[in-house]
Amino acid sequence: MVVGIVGLGLMGGSFAKVIKKYKLASEVIGYDHNISHQKEAIELDLVQRVVTLNELKKADIIVLTIPVDAIIAFNKQLDDLPQTTTVIDFGSTKQMIVEALPQALKSHYIPAHPMTGTEKFGPSAAC
């Protein structure tokens, strides 16, 4: 199973560490618009590799660990995913995300909340 994580900061990096620690996936891949976060996530071994959007769409599970407004925008790019791909968001609020969710994602989308966070950010904040 391949897990793709969008957003390689505190939440995404911490989630990646747990997946790798307990060997819950055969591969953990990352996607982040911040090039320094991409490099740092690789250096810290949070993900095996950073991928393009097209490569991300091949993951079995995609976890969105980015701000709510970014989740809403990003979901629009995922409306062509296979029904077998599960998408989970770690957004802090749900109403706006769920209301804006593309119809094609609704059957395989899990709105979740990690109940975590600190004043720290970036891949090095992962714990």
Secondary structure, 3 states (H helix, E strand, C coil): CEEEEECCCHHHHHHHHHHHHCCCCCEEEEECCCHHHHHHHHHCCCCCEECCHHHHCCCCEEEECCCHHHHHHHHHHHCCCCCCCEEEECCCCCHHHHHHCCHHHHHHEEECCCCCCCCCCCHHHCC
